[in-house]
Amino acid sequence: MRKLGICGIAAVTIVLAVGCGSSENSADDAGATQSSAASSATGGECRPMVPFSEGGRASEGQSAAAQQVAESVSLPAGVTIVTGRLSTDSDHPDEFAVAIDLCGGAISTADELKKVATKFAKAYKAAPVGDRIFALYVAHYASYTTTGTTGGVKIKDPDFQLHLWNGKPSEQAELDNWEVVGQ
């Protein structure tokens, strides 16, 4: 896997459409084709990645930092990041929540998603942007197109700052931090 940062391909199956104007368009097109092929092989269609968006009182630039952390996480075969969002809550001044939408691959239950979501939680906890996150939401869809989604599983850690996300006291304790929002 080759990391190119915000203005390129984060992984072979993740295409970042931010219009950086580089000469890598053919590589982007190849990545999008491989992403569609990987998704089709597992029964779903996944649109190319859309950059994370900011909402509420999140400081400018926080969505780019949150996206960079998300892109650093290794995902199971066929799973791609579709998009992410930052949102705020009046009960958490100067903090924000991060929501990540995934698509494709062989994730169909909350228990399977918890293992992937834990990778995101650990990456955010270790990153500077993690100091401002009050909640983390991770959703997975069998199909995520520009017109809709199917086969969704959603989980959250509403108390992100209270959890260590460092492997302690145990892997099972970390998995138990997640609450199922929808399945």
C-alpha positions in Angstrom: 0.0 0.0 0.0 1.3 3.5 -0.9 0.1 6.6 0.9 0.0 9.7 -1.1 -1.8 12.1 1.3 -4.8 14.2 0.8 -4.2 14.9 -3.0 -3.8 11.3 -4.3 -4.7 7.7 -3.7 -4.8 6.7 -0.1 -4.9 3.0 -1.1 -5.6 1.1 -4.2 -9.2 0.8 -3.4 -9.8 4.3 -1.9 -10.1 7.1 -4.4 -10.0 10.6 -3.0 -11.8 13.1 -5.2 -10.5 16.5 -4.1 -9.5 17.9 -7.5 -5.8 18.4 -6.8 -5.1 18.8 -10.5 -2.2 16.3 -10.7 -1.3 14.2 -13.6 -2.4 11.1 -11.7 -6.0 11.0 -13.2 -5.3 7.7 -14.9 -4.2 6.2 -11.6 -7.3 7.6 -10.0 -9.5 6.1 -12.7 -7.7 2.8 -12.3 -8.3 2.9 -8.5 -12.0 3.7 -9.0 -12.3 0.7 -11.4 -10.5 -1.6 -8.9 -12.8 -0.3 -6.1 -15.9 -1.1 -8.2 -14.6 -4.5 -9.2 -13.8 -5.3 -5.5 -17.2 -4.2 -4.4 -19.0 -6.0 -7.2 -17.2 -9.2 -6.3 -18.7 -9.0 -2.8 -22.2 -8.2 -4.0 -22.3 -4.4 -3.5 -21.6 -1.2 -5.3 -19.5 1.4 -3.6 -19.1 5.0 -4.9 -15.7 6.6 -4.9 -14.7 8.4 -1.7 -16.0 11.9 -0.9 -13.9 14.0 1.3 -14.9 14.4 5.0 -17.1 17.3 5.8 -17.2 19.7 8.7 -20.3 20.8 10.6 -21.2 22.9 13.5 -18.3 24.4 15.6 -15.5 22.1 14.3 -12.4 24.2 13.6 -11.6 24.7 10.0 -9.2 22.0 8.9 -10.3 19.4 11.4 -12.1 17.4 8.8 -8.9 17.0 6.7 -7.1 15.9 9.9 -9.8 13.4 10.7 -9.8 12.1 7.2 -6.1 11.7 7.2 -6.3 9.5 10.3 -9.1 7.4 8.9 -7.1 6.8 5.7 -4.2 5.5 7.7 -6.2 2.5 9.0 -5.8 -0.8 7.2 -9.1 -2.2 6.1 -10.2 -5.7 5.3 -10.2 -6.8 1.6 -12.9 -5.1 -0.4 -13.8 -2.5 2.3 -13.4 1.2 1.4 -14.1 4.4 3.1 -16.9 6.2 1.3 -17.1 9.4 3.4 -17.0 10.9 6.8 -18.5 13.8 8.8 -17.7 15.9 11.8 -20.5 17.2 13.9 -20.9 19.1 17.2 -23.1 19.0 20.2 -23.8 21.7 22.7 -23.0 19.3 25.6 -19.4 19.0 24.3 -18.1 22.5 23.7 -14.8 22.7 21.7 -15.2 19.0 20.8 -16.8 17.1 17.8 -18.0 13.7 16.8 -16.6 11.8 13.8 -18.8 9.6 11.7 -17.2 7.2 9.1 -19.1 5.4 6.4 -17.6 2.2 4.9 -18.7 0.1 2.0 -18.0 -3.3 0.5 -16.2 -6.4 1.7 -17.5 -9.1 3.9 -18.8 -7.2 7.0 -22.4 -8.0 7.8 -22.7 -7.9 11.6 -22.1 -5.5 14.3 -19.5 -7.8 15.8 -17.5 -7.9 12.6 -17.8 -4.1 12.3 -16.6 -3.6 15.9 -13.2 -5.1 15.0 -12.7 -2.6 12.2 -14.1 0.3 14.2 -11.6 -0.4 17.0 -8.8 0.2 14.5 -10.2 3.6 13.8 -10.6 4.3 17.5 -7.0 3.4 18.3 -5.8 5.5 15.4 -7.8 8.6 16.5 -6.8 8.2 20.1 -3.1 8.2 19.1 -3.5 11.3 16.8 -3.6 14.9 17.9 -7.1 15.4 16.5 -8.3 12.6 18.9 -8.1 15.1 21.8 -11.1 16.9 20.5 -13.3 13.9 19.6 -16.2 13.2 22.0 -17.8 10.4 20.0 -17.0 8.1 17.1 -19.5 6.5 14.8 -18.7 3.8 12.2 -21.2 2.5 9.7 -20.8 -0.2 7.0 -23.0 -0.7 4.0 -23.2 -3.6 1.6 -23.9 -1.0 -1.2 -23.4 2.8 -1.1 -24.1 4.6 -4.3 -24.9 8.3 -5.1 -28.6 7.4 -4.9 -28.8 5.3 -1.7 -27.5 2.7 0.7 -28.4 -1.0 1.4 -27.3 -3.4 4.1 -26.3 -1.0 6.8 -24.7 -1.8 10.2 -24.0 1.1 12.5 -22.1 1.3 15.8 -20.9 4.1 18.1 -18.6 5.0 21.0 -20.5 7.9 22.6 -17.8 8.3 25.3 -14.7 8.3 23.2 -12.7 10.5 25.6 -13.4 8.1 28.5 -12.0 5.0 26.7 -8.3 4.3 26.5 -8.3 2.5 23.1 -4.8 1.2 23.8 -5.6 -2.6 24.2 -6.2 -2.3 27.9 -7.7 -3.7 29.9 -8.4 -6.3 27.1 -9.4 -6.6 23.5 -12.9 -7.8 24.6 -13.3 -4.8 26.9 -12.6 -2.5 23.9 -15.1 -4.4 21.7 -17.7 -3.9 24.5 -17.2 -0.1 24.3 -19.2 -0.1 21.1 -23.0 0.4 21.1 -25.0 -0.9 18.2 -27.1 1.8 16.6 -28.6 -0.2 13.8 -28.3 -3.5 12.1 
